[in-house]
Amino acid sequence: MKLTEKDVDNVAVLSRLSIPQEEKAKYMKQIDDFLEYGDVLQQVDTQGVEPMAHILPLKNVFRPDEVKPSLDRKLALSNAPEQEDGYFVVPQIIE
């Protein structure tokens, strides 16, 4: 697919870029090369290839949940500026 200067101008507008006139030929060639490579990829036989979202298999990297002792409540509240009935008191932000 051969691009025109109008195509490059349109891509520039959509991308919100300003392309100087002296650089348009360079960008025309680069975009054209990119599109030609896309045409080459369209010719690859993908019959029997299962569609995928990722090229590598995904695995869960999180550790399993385990019950462990947590910080003592009195110790956690010891530096709180305000506390009430075993809870932190914070300013109300929603009316």
C-alpha positions in Angstrom: 0.0 0.0 0.0 1.5 3.3 -1.1 0.8 6.3 1.2 0.2 9.8 0.1 1.2 13.0 1.8 -2.5 13.4 2.6 -2.5 10.1 4.5 0.5 11.3 6.6 -1.3 14.6 7.3 -4.4 12.6 8.4 -2.3 10.4 10.7 -0.6 13.4 12.2 -4.0 15.1 12.9 -5.3 11.9 14.5 -2.1 11.6 16.6 -2.1 15.3 17.4 1.4 15.7 16.0 2.8 18.4 13.9 5.1 17.0 11.2 7.4 19.5 9.5 7.1 19.5 5.7 10.8 18.5 5.3 10.2 15.3 7.4 7.0 14.1 5.7 8.8 12.0 3.2 10.7 10.2 5.9 7.5 9.4 7.8 5.7 8.4 4.6 8.4 5.8 4.0 8.4 4.5 7.6 4.6 4.1 7.8 4.6 2.5 4.3 7.2 0.0 5.4 5.2 -0.8 8.5 2.0 -1.4 6.5 3.9 -3.6 4.0 5.2 -5.7 6.8 1.5 -6.0 8.0 0.7 -7.3 4.5 3.5 -9.9 4.8 2.1 -11.1 8.1 -1.4 -11.4 6.5 0.1 -14.1 4.2 1.2 -16.3 7.1 -0.8 -19.5 7.3 -2.5 -19.6 10.7 -4.8 -22.5 10.1 -4.9 -24.7 13.2 -3.2 -22.1 15.4 -5.3 -21.4 18.5 -6.0 -17.8 19.2 -4.3 -16.5 22.3 -4.2 -13.4 24.4 -0.6 -13.8 25.6 2.4 -15.4 23.9 3.6 -16.9 27.2 1.6 -19.0 29.6 0.3 -17.1 32.6 0.7 -18.5 36.1 -0.4 -17.2 39.5 2.6 -15.5 41.1 0.8 -14.8 44.4 1.6 -16.8 47.4 -1.2 -19.0 48.9 -3.2 -17.4 51.7 -2.1 -18.5 55.1 -3.5 -17.5 58.5 -0.7 -15.9 60.5 -0.6 -13.9 63.7 -1.1 -10.2 63.1 -0.1 -7.1 64.9 -1.6 -6.8 68.4 -4.5 -4.3 68.4 -3.2 -2.3 71.4 0.2 -2.0 69.8 -1.3 -0.9 66.5 -3.4 1.8 68.3 -0.6 2.9 70.6 0.5 5.7 68.2 -3.0 6.7 67.0 -3.8 10.4 67.6 -7.4 9.3 68.4 -9.0 6.0 69.1 -12.3 4.8 70.3 -13.6 1.3 71.2 -10.5 -0.3 69.7 -10.7 1.6 66.4 -8.8 4.4 64.8 -10.8 7.7 64.7 -10.4 9.6 61.5 -12.0 12.8 60.2 -15.2 12.3 58.3 -14.7 13.0 54.6 -18.2 12.1 53.3 -21.2 14.1 54.4 
